Amino acid sequence: MSNKEWLEEASSRRLGTILLVDRQYTFLLSKVDGGYLILLSEPPTDTVLQFLLHVDFAYDIIDHVLTDPYDAMAIVDDKARVAFISPVHEKFLGLQPGEGIGKKVRDVIENSRLHHVVRTGVAEVGQVHRMKGRDRIVSRHPIRHDGKIVGAIGRIMFKGPQQVEALSRRINQLEQEIASYRAKTRNEAQEEKILDAIVGQSPAIQSVREQIRKIAPLDIPVLIQGESGTGKELVAQALHRLSPRRDGRLVTVNAAALPEKLVESELFGYEPGSFTGADSKGRAGKFEMADKGTIFLDEIGDMPLEVQSKLLRVLQDRMVERVGGEKPKRVDFRLCSATNRDLEDFVEQGGFRLDLFYRISPVVIMMPTLDERLEDIPLLLNYFVGELAVQYNRSVPEIDIDVINHLKERSWPGNVRQLRHTVERAFVFAENNRLTVENFRDHAAPAAQKSRASEPSRADAPSSLLKNTLDELEMKLINDTLVRFKGNEKRAAEHLGVSPSYLYKKLRGLT
């Protein structure tokens, strides 16, 4: 082949290889006026050599890679200065052709990490790169020559305007969904942690937890009814911590202990110098403290009638005025109350205002007695033992299996509070890191030692056989109905066709 023929053939390829003095070089050939311009480069790598030898349109491939509107690139030198940016990328960044060359890449490309790749020599593949509020997938690679980093290249996946917008929307949607799932998972975990403080797996306790889940998000007054020691305050705490007011304060007031003469200053606060002995700075009342939070009125059934009327005004108007003050203040709180009384009966007896009862009891949560949830005793026992071990800095003792049966056979007039007190006494006196029945017998209060096993048997009292059988059937029917209505004594009484007071007495063993 003559030189002219070779030049014509090579000019069509524009890029190729040539052997000169037993050494292979790459060349770039271009026609110019009156001849040809040939640029030679040092010998290429084997991969480049194979590419140029076997691909006649190698030049066109390189041109396509550099100008591809859907797969842009940016190249920096070893000083992280821009050496090249694809035309489509320049257009997206609002640059004129070649405007960014020579500038620091961080000043040209938003959130670029090419300078980091040049510094570390570590590639970053498949990363999300946000530019101008849009997310794109980018890969960044260091470029080496003779083992030395000479620069870096970033490849960015571009698409047409519609596809880019669709991809961006989809990525943003997925990010929002992930954030939503994470928040939901955190909230559910937090919710379960809060409700775990109400220990037990009996149907009655599960019903209480389910009611809390449903009621807590609603800004509605709640009345918690149940005997002393059943855990009413735990329910109030859960209602507050699972509510939108969780960031506010939970202010607890023992309504039975409010002194009649100081009730206004306690509940509503007072201004400086409003009465003898008043704090010189004044003091906020309980309702002010509970602003944007929850106020828990414990033992509200024992609140004096005079105090009830003052409380009713605050619940109606949501306004409080400090003693000695002149301007009423609006307060925003959620009301949660608790009592061990049957307030409906108490209203009939004239001990509680009917209008106040309606104000505080749109929703009622009934707390079961411990005798109604004996199956929870093993869980409560283990919980209290673990808690006491931490409190007294002692190891958790082993528990004899007979202990659980012993505790289930006993009567618990003091409910869960009494059980914890009993477990604590036994824990303190336990020996050899072991809890036995003897620990509970030896240190139990006399009134609490009454056992169901000590009650007269049918053989000992044949004349009471029919009465006992009827009583058992009646209690079974009552308990089944309470489970059906999730502990709501009022609805259970209506279903059974008896008065709430009769049902209350039967459940408390008063008839």
C-alpha positions as CSV (number, residue, x, y, z in Angstrom):
1,M,0.0,0.0,0.0
2,S,1.4,3.4,-1.0
3,N,1.7,6.3,1.5
4,K,-1.2,8.0,-0.3
5,E,-3.5,5.0,-0.1
6,W,-2.6,4.6,3.6
7,L,-3.2,8.3,4.3
8,E,-6.6,8.1,2.6
9,E,-7.6,5.0,4.5
10,A,-6.3,6.3,7.9
11,S,-8.1,9.7,7.4
12,S,-11.4,7.9,7.2
13,R,-10.6,6.2,10.6
14,R,-9.0,9.4,12.0
15,L,-7.8,7.4,15.0
16,G,-5.5,4.4,14.9
17,T,-2.1,2.9,15.5
18,I,1.2,3.0,13.5
19,L,4.4,1.1,13.8
20,L,7.6,3.2,13.7
21,V,11.0,1.8,14.3
22,D,9.7,-1.3,16.0
23,R,7.4,0.7,18.3
24,Q,3.7,1.0,18.2
25,Y,2.2,4.5,18.5
26,T,-1.4,5.9,18.4
27,F,-2.2,8.6,15.9
28,L,-4.9,11.1,15.3
29,L,-5.0,12.1,11.6
30,S,-6.9,15.0,10.1
31,K,-7.0,16.5,6.6
32,V,-5.8,20.1,6.3
33,D,-5.4,22.4,3.3
34,G,-2.8,20.9,1.1
35,G,-2.1,17.8,3.1
36,Y,-2.7,15.8,6.3
37,L,-2.0,16.6,10.0
38,I,-0.8,13.6,12.1
39,L,-0.5,13.7,15.9
40,L,1.4,10.8,17.5
41,S,1.2,9.6,21.0
42,E,3.4,7.2,23.0
43,P,2.7,3.5,22.9
44,P,-0.8,2.7,24.3
45,T,-1.8,-0.1,26.7
46,D,-2.7,-3.5,25.2
47,T,-6.4,-2.7,25.8
48,V,-6.2,0.6,24.0
49,L,-4.2,-1.1,21.2
50,Q,-6.8,-3.8,20.7
51,F,-9.5,-1.2,20.6
52,L,-7.8,0.9,18.0
53,L,-6.7,-2.1,15.9
54,H,-10.0,-3.8,15.6
55,V,-12.6,-0.9,15.8
56,D,-12.4,1.1,12.6
57,F,-14.9,3.6,14.1
58,A,-13.0,4.1,17.4
59,Y,-12.9,7.8,16.9
60,D,-16.7,7.9,16.5
61,I,-17.2,5.9,19.7
62,I,-15.0,8.4,21.6
63,D,-17.0,11.3,20.1
64,H,-20.3,9.6,21.1
65,V,-19.0,9.0,24.7
66,L,-18.0,12.6,25.0
67,T,-21.2,14.1,23.6
68,D,-23.8,11.5,24.7
69,P,-26.9,13.5,26.0
70,Y,-27.9,10.7,28.4
71,D,-24.5,9.8,29.9
72,A,-22.5,12.9,30.7
73,M,-19.0,13.1,32.2
74,A,-16.8,15.5,34.1
75,I,-13.0,15.2,34.2
76,V,-10.6,16.8,36.6
77,D,-6.8,16.8,36.8
78,D,-4.6,15.9,39.8
79,K,-5.3,19.3,41.4
80,A,-9.1,18.7,41.1
81,R,-9.4,21.4,38.5
82,V,-11.9,20.9,35.7
83,A,-10.3,19.6,32.5
84,F,-13.5,18.7,30.6
85,I,-17.3,18.7,31.0
86,S,-19.7,17.1,28.6
87,P,-21.8,19.5,26.6
88,V,-25.0,18.2,28.1
89,H,-23.6,18.6,31.6
90,E,-22.5,22.2,30.8
91,K,-26.0,23.0,29.6
92,F,-27.5,21.6,32.8
93,L,-25.1,23.6,34.9
94,G,-25.8,26.8,33.0
95,L,-22.2,27.0,31.6
96,Q,-21.0,28.2,28.3
97,P,-18.8,25.7,26.4
98,G,-15.5,25.5,28.1
99,E,-16.4,28.0,30.8
100,G,-15.6,25.7,33.7
101,I,-12.2,24.5,32.5
102,G,-9.4,25.3,34.9
103,K,-11.7,26.1,37.8
104,K,-11.9,24.1,41.0
105,V,-14.5,21.4,40.5
106,R,-16.2,22.3,43.8
107,D,-16.8,25.8,42.4
108,V,-18.4,24.5,39.2
109,I,-20.4,21.4,40.1
110,E,-22.7,21.4,43.2
111,N,-21.9,18.7,45.8
112,S,-19.1,17.3,43.6
113,R,-16.8,14.7,45.3
114,L,-14.3,14.4,42.4
115,H,-11.7,16.3,44.5
116,H,-12.2,13.7,47.2
117,V,-11.7,10.8,44.8
118,V,-8.4,12.5,43.5
119,R,-7.2,12.9,47.1
120,T,-8.1,9.3,48.3
121,G,-7.8,7.3,45.1
122,V,-11.0,5.5,46.1
123,A,-13.8,5.0,43.6
124,E,-17.4,5.8,44.4
125,V,-19.8,3.8,42.3
126,G,-23.6,4.1,42.1
127,Q,-23.8,7.2,44.4
128,V,-26.8,9.6,44.5
129,H,-25.7,13.1,43.5
130,R,-28.2,15.9,44.1
131,M,-27.8,18.9,41.8
132,K,-30.3,21.8,41.6
133,G,-32.8,19.8,43.7
134,R,-32.6,16.7,41.5
135,D,-31.1,13.3,42.2
136,R,-29.0,11.5,39.7
137,I,-26.8,8.4,39.8
138,V,-23.1,9.0,39.5
139,S,-19.9,6.9,39.5
140,R,-16.5,8.5,40.2
141,H,-13.2,6.8,39.4
142,P,-9.6,7.9,39.9
143,I,-7.4,7.8,36.8
144,R,-3.8,6.5,37.2
145,H,-0.7,6.7,34.9
146,D,2.4,4.7,35.9
147,G,0.8,4.1,39.3
148,K,0.3,7.8,40.0
149,I,-3.1,9.5,40.2
150,V,-3.4,12.0,37.4
151,G,-7.0,12.9,37.7
152,A,-10.5,11.6,38.1
153,I,-13.6,11.1,35.9
154,G,-17.3,11.3,36.9
155,R,-20.0,9.7,34.9
156,I,-23.5,10.9,35.4
157,M,-26.7,9.3,34.1
158,F,-28.8,11.8,32.2
159,K,-32.1,11.3,30.5
160,G,-34.5,13.4,28.6
161,P,-36.4,16.1,30.5
162,Q,-39.5,14.0,31.0
163,Q,-37.5,10.9,32.1
164,V,-35.3,13.0,34.4
165,E,-38.4,14.6,36.1
166,A,-40.1,11.2,36.5
167,L,-36.9,9.7,38.0
168,S,-36.6,12.6,40.4
169,R,-40.2,12.3,41.5
170,R,-39.8,8.5,41.9
171,I,-36.7,8.9,44.0
172,N,-38.2,11.6,46.2
173,Q,-41.3,9.5,46.6
174,L,-39.2,6.5,47.7
175,E,-37.3,8.6,50.1
176,Q,-40.5,9.9,51.7
177,E,-41.9,6.4,52.0
178,I,-38.7,5.2,53.6
179,A,-38.8,8.1,56.0
180,S,-42.4,7.4,56.8
181,Y,-41.7,3.7,57.4
182,R,-38.8,4.5,59.7
183,A,-40.9,7.1,61.6
184,K,-43.7,4.5,61.9
185,T,-41.4,1.8,63.1
186,R,-39.9,4.2,65.7
187,N,-43.3,5.3,66.9
188,E,-44.5,1.7,67.2
189,A,-41.5,0.7,69.1
190,Q,-41.8,3.7,71.4
191,E,-45.5,2.9,71.8
192,E,-44.9,-0.7,72.8
193,K,-42.2,0.4,75.2
194,I,-44.6,2.8,76.9
195,L,-47.4,0.2,77.1
196,D,-45.0,-2.5,78.4
197,A,-45.1,-0.6,81.7
198,I,-48.6,-2.0,82.1
199,V,-47.5,-5.5,82.7
200,G,-49.7,-8.4,81.8
201,Q,-51.1,-10.5,78.9
202,S,-54.6,-11.3,80.3
203,P,-57.6,-10.4,78.1
204,A,-58.5,-7.6,80.6
205,I,-55.1,-6.0,80.4
206,Q,-54.9,-6.4,76.6
207,S,-58.2,-4.6,76.4
208,V,-56.9,-1.8,78.5
209,R,-53.8,-1.4,76.2
210,E,-56.0,-1.4,73.1
211,Q,-58.2,1.3,74.6
212,I,-55.2,3.4,75.3
213,R,-53.9,3.0,71.7
214,K,-57.3,4.2,70.4
215,I,-57.9,7.0,72.9
216,A,-54.4,8.5,73.4
217,P,-54.3,10.4,70.0
218,L,-57.7,12.0,70.7
219,D,-57.9,15.2,72.7
220,I,-60.8,14.0,74.8
221,P,-61.2,13.8,78.6
222,V,-60.7,10.3,80.1
223,L,-61.9,8.8,83.4
224,I,-59.9,5.9,84.7
225,Q,-61.9,3.8,87.2
226,G,-60.6,1.0,89.3
227,E,-59.8,-0.1,92.8
228,S,-56.7,1.3,94.6
229,G,-53.5,-0.3,93.4
230,T,-54.7,-1.4,90.0
231,G,-52.3,0.9,88.1
232,K,-54.5,3.9,87.2
233,E,-51.6,6.3,87.2
234,L,-49.7,4.1,84.7
235,V,-52.7,4.4,82.3
236,A,-52.6,8.2,82.7
237,Q,-48.9,8.3,81.9
238,A,-49.4,6.2,78.8
239,L,-52.3,8.3,77.6
240,H,-50.1,11.4,77.9
241,R,-46.9,10.0,76.4
242,L,-48.8,8.5,73.4
243,S,-50.7,11.7,72.7
244,P,-49.9,14.7,70.5
245,R,-49.2,16.6,73.8
246,R,-46.3,14.3,74.8
247,D,-43.9,17.2,74.6
248,G,-45.9,19.1,77.2
249,R,-46.0,18.4,80.9
250,L,-48.1,15.8,82.7
251,V,-49.2,17.5,85.9
252,T,-50.6,15.2,88.6
253,V,-53.0,16.5,91.3
254,N,-54.2,14.5,94.2
255,A,-57.8,15.8,94.3
256,A,-58.6,14.3,97.6
257,A,-55.7,16.1,99.3
258,L,-56.5,19.6,98.1
259,P,-57.0,21.9,101.1
260,E,-60.3,23.7,100.7
261,K,-58.8,27.1,101.8
262,L,-55.9,26.8,99.4
263,V,-57.6,25.1,96.5
264,E,-57.7,28.2,94.3
265,S,-54.1,29.1,94.8
266,E,-53.0,25.4,94.2
267,L,-55.1,25.0,91.0
268,F,-55.0,28.5,89.6
269,G,-51.9,30.0,91.1
270,Y,-51.4,33.4,92.7
271,E,-49.8,36.8,92.2
272,P,-47.0,38.2,94.4
273,G,-48.3,39.5,97.8
274,S,-51.9,38.2,97.2
275,F,-52.1,36.8,100.7
276,T,-50.0,36.3,103.9
277,G,-47.2,33.8,103.3
278,A,-47.4,34.0,99.6
279,D,-44.2,33.6,97.6
280,S,-42.8,37.0,96.7
281,K,-42.6,36.0,93.0
282,G,-46.0,34.5,92.8
283,R,-46.7,31.0,91.6
284,A,-48.3,29.3,88.6
285,G,-51.2,27.0,89.4
286,K,-51.5,23.3,88.3
287,F,-53.7,24.2,85.3
288,E,-51.1,26.8,84.1
289,M,-48.4,24.2,84.5
290,A,-50.4,21.8,82.3
291,D,-50.8,24.3,79.5
292,K,-50.2,22.4,76.2
293,G,-49.9,19.2,78.2
294,T,-52.1,17.0,80.4
295,I,-53.5,17.4,83.9
296,F,-54.2,14.2,85.8
297,L,-56.7,14.6,88.7
298,D,-56.2,11.5,90.8
299,E,-58.9,10.5,93.3
300,I,-61.3,12.9,91.8
301,G,-64.2,11.1,93.4
302,D,-63.0,12.3,96.8
303,M,-62.9,16.0,95.8
304,P,-65.0,18.2,98.1
305,L,-68.2,19.5,96.5
306,E,-67.0,23.1,96.9
307,V,-63.9,22.4,94.9
308,Q,-65.9,20.5,92.3
309,S,-67.9,23.6,91.4
310,K,-64.7,25.6,90.9
311,L,-63.2,22.9,88.8
312,L,-66.3,22.7,86.6
313,R,-65.9,26.4,85.7
314,V,-62.4,25.9,84.5
315,L,-63.4,22.8,82.4
316,Q,-66.2,24.8,80.8
317,D,-64.4,28.1,80.1
318,R,-60.7,26.9,79.9
319,M,-59.8,30.1,81.7
320,V,-58.0,30.5,84.9
321,E,-57.3,33.6,87.0
322,R,-54.6,33.7,89.6
323,V,-55.5,34.7,93.2
324,G,-54.9,38.4,93.4
325,G,-54.7,38.7,89.6
326,E,-56.9,40.8,87.3
327,K,-56.6,39.2,83.9
328,P,-57.8,35.6,83.3
329,K,-55.6,33.4,81.2
330,R,-56.6,30.9,78.7
331,V,-55.2,27.4,79.2
332,D,-55.0,24.5,76.8
333,F,-54.9,21.1,78.5
334,R,-56.1,17.6,78.3
335,L,-58.0,16.3,81.3
336,C,-57.4,12.8,82.7
337,S,-59.1,11.8,85.9
338,A,-59.0,8.7,88.1
339,T,-61.2,7.3,91.0
340,N,-61.7,4.1,92.9
341,R,-65.4,5.0,93.4
342,D,-68.4,4.2,91.3
343,L,-69.2,7.8,90.4
344,E,-72.6,7.1,89.0
345,D,-73.7,5.7,92.4
346,F,-71.9,8.6,94.1
347,V,-73.8,11.1,92.0
348,E,-77.1,9.5,93.1
349,Q,-75.9,9.8,96.7
350,G,-75.2,13.5,96.2
351,G,-71.5,13.2,96.7
352,F,-70.5,14.2,93.2
353,R,-71.9,16.7,90.8
354,L,-73.7,15.2,87.8
355,D,-72.6,18.0,85.4
356,L,-69.0,17.5,86.4
357,F,-69.3,13.7,86.0
358,Y,-70.4,14.3,82.4
359,R,-67.5,16.7,81.8
360,I,-64.8,14.2,82.9
361,S,-66.2,10.9,81.6
362,P,-66.8,11.0,77.8
363,V,-64.5,8.0,77.8
364,V,-64.1,5.6,80.7
365,I,-61.3,3.0,81.1
366,M,-62.1,0.3,83.7
367,M,-59.0,-1.2,85.4
368,P,-59.4,-4.8,86.4
369,T,-58.5,-6.0,89.9
370,L,-55.7,-8.4,90.3
371,D,-58.1,-11.1,91.4
372,E,-59.7,-10.7,87.9
373,R,-56.3,-11.2,86.1
374,L,-54.5,-13.9,88.2
375,E,-52.9,-15.3,85.0
376,D,-50.8,-12.1,85.0
377,I,-49.1,-12.9,88.3
378,P,-46.1,-14.8,86.8
379,L,-45.4,-11.8,84.6
380,L,-45.8,-9.3,87.4
381,L,-43.6,-11.4,89.7
382,N,-40.8,-11.6,87.2
383,Y,-41.1,-7.9,86.4
384,F,-41.0,-6.8,90.0
385,V,-38.1,-9.1,90.8
386,G,-36.1,-7.7,87.9
387,E,-36.9,-4.1,89.0
388,L,-36.0,-4.8,92.6
389,A,-32.7,-6.4,91.6
390,V,-31.7,-3.2,89.8
391,Q,-33.0,-1.1,92.7
392,Y,-31.0,-3.0,95.4
393,N,-28.0,-3.8,93.1
394,R,-28.5,-7.5,93.6
395,S,-28.6,-10.4,91.1
396,V,-32.0,-11.7,90.0
397,P,-32.9,-14.6,92.3
398,E,-34.3,-17.9,91.2
399,I,-38.0,-18.4,91.9
400,D,-39.5,-21.7,93.0
401,I,-42.4,-22.9,90.9
402,D,-44.5,-23.3,94.0
403,V,-44.3,-19.5,94.6
404,I,-46.6,-18.7,91.6
405,N,-49.3,-21.2,92.7
406,H,-49.1,-19.8,96.2
407,L,-49.6,-16.2,95.0
408,K,-52.5,-17.2,92.8
409,E,-54.3,-18.8,95.7
410,R,-54.1,-15.7,97.8
411,S,-56.6,-12.8,97.9
412,W,-55.3,-9.4,96.7
413,P,-57.5,-6.6,98.2
414,G,-54.6,-4.2,97.5
415,N,-54.2,-5.4,93.9
416,V,-50.9,-4.9,92.0
417,R,-49.6,-2.4,94.5
418,Q,-50.0,-5.0,97.3
419,L,-48.4,-7.7,95.1
420,R,-45.3,-5.5,94.6
421,H,-45.1,-4.7,98.3
422,T,-45.3,-8.5,99.1
423,V,-42.6,-9.4,96.5
424,E,-40.3,-6.6,97.8
425,R,-40.5,-8.0,101.3
426,A,-39.8,-11.5,100.1
427,F,-36.9,-10.3,98.0
428,V,-35.3,-8.5,100.9
429,F,-35.5,-11.6,103.1
430,A,-34.6,-14.2,100.5
431,E,-31.5,-16.3,101.1
432,N,-29.2,-18.1,98.8
433,N,-30.5,-16.0,95.9
434,R,-33.7,-17.9,95.8
435,L,-37.3,-17.0,96.4
436,T,-39.4,-19.7,98.1
437,V,-43.0,-20.0,99.4
438,E,-41.6,-19.6,102.9
439,N,-40.3,-16.1,102.0
440,F,-43.8,-15.0,101.2
441,R,-45.4,-16.8,104.2
442,D,-43.1,-15.5,106.8
443,H,-43.2,-11.9,105.8
444,A,-46.7,-11.5,104.5
445,A,-49.1,-9.1,106.2
446,P,-51.8,-11.0,108.3
447,A,-54.6,-9.6,106.2
448,A,-53.0,-10.7,103.0
449,Q,-52.5,-14.3,104.1
450,K,-56.1,-15.2,103.4
451,S,-56.0,-18.0,100.8
452,R,-58.7,-19.2,98.5
453,A,-57.8,-22.6,99.7
454,S,-58.8,-21.6,103.2
455,E,-62.4,-20.9,102.2
456,P,-65.0,-23.5,103.4
457,S,-65.3,-26.4,101.0
458,R,-68.6,-27.8,99.8
459,A,-68.1,-30.8,102.0
460,D,-67.6,-28.6,105.0
461,A,-70.8,-26.6,104.3
462,P,-73.3,-28.8,102.3
463,S,-76.1,-26.3,103.1
464,S,-74.4,-23.6,101.0
465,L,-73.7,-25.9,98.0
466,L,-76.6,-24.5,95.9
467,K,-75.8,-20.9,96.8
468,N,-72.1,-21.4,96.0
469,T,-72.9,-23.0,92.7
470,L,-75.2,-20.2,91.7
471,D,-72.7,-17.6,92.8
472,E,-70.0,-19.3,90.7
473,L,-72.3,-19.4,87.7
474,E,-73.2,-15.7,88.2
475,M,-69.6,-14.6,88.4
476,K,-68.7,-16.6,85.4
477,L,-71.5,-14.9,83.4
478,I,-70.4,-11.5,84.7
479,N,-66.7,-12.1,83.8
480,D,-67.6,-13.4,80.3
481,T,-69.7,-10.3,79.8
482,L,-66.9,-8.0,81.0
483,V,-64.5,-9.6,78.6
484,R,-67.0,-9.2,75.8
485,F,-67.4,-5.5,76.5
486,K,-63.7,-4.9,77.2
487,G,-64.1,-4.2,80.9
488,N,-66.9,-1.7,80.6
489,E,-69.0,-2.3,83.7
490,K,-71.8,0.0,82.6
491,R,-72.4,-1.8,79.3
492,A,-72.0,-5.2,81.0
493,A,-74.7,-4.2,83.5
494,E,-77.0,-3.1,80.7
495,H,-76.5,-6.3,78.9
496,L,-77.1,-8.5,82.0
497,G,-80.2,-6.5,83.0
498,V,-78.8,-5.4,86.4
499,S,-77.9,-2.0,87.8
500,P,-74.3,-0.8,87.7
501,S,-74.2,-0.6,91.5
502,Y,-75.3,-4.2,91.8
503,L,-72.6,-5.3,89.3
504,Y,-70.0,-3.2,91.2
505,K,-70.9,-4.8,94.5
506,K,-70.8,-8.3,93.0
507,L,-67.3,-7.7,91.5
508,R,-66.1,-6.3,94.9
509,G,-67.6,-9.2,96.8
510,L,-69.9,-7.0,98.8
511,T,-73.1,-9.1,98.4
